[in-house]
């Protein structure tokens, strides 16, 4: 996240995590402003803003003096997944046509995510864990967010560090190969 301090003073930013209890209160206040019928029927589908970056965006997005832009996240469903809430089933797609964006599994804004990550763009041959978030900017790799909070007690930080090093080495090799190919 890059912030222009001339437009957004640091004292206006809140990077504190939301605890589960506070999150349910935040969701409850949001719920009051939307149709209660939708919340009763589709409430389990509602996306909530527990993420710090999302909350900061929502705090300033209505101010016309403050412009924002985001990198494109990579979102892939697990291969062969046909579980509950699969956004690609015909039933879910038809339902999401009439639901507001906050109740949809996939954002309605065109090109707000991509299913083509680093491997599909031949930027790396290393398959990354699903919890690691890949981000694309102008059809190139922008960033990798290694999320540590989810299932952290069941994860091995040393093996993840090794995998991260392998990925960086592989990515840098692909950049050198691409540079050589375009230079020749």
Secondary structure as UniProt FT lines:
FT   TURN            5..7
FT   HELIX           10..12
FT   HELIX           20..33
FT   HELIX           36..42
FT   HELIX           43..45
FT   HELIX           52..60
FT   TURN            61..62
FT   TURN            64..65
FT   STRAND          72..74
FT   TURN            79..80
FT   TURN            84..85
FT   TURN            87..88
FT   HELIX           90..98
FT   HELIX           101..103
FT   TURN            110..111
FT   STRAND          113..114
FT   TURN            118..122
FT   TURN            130..131
FT   STRAND          132..137
FT   TURN            138..139
FT   STRAND          140..146
FT   TURN            150..151
FT   HELIX           152..154
FT   HELIX           157..183
//
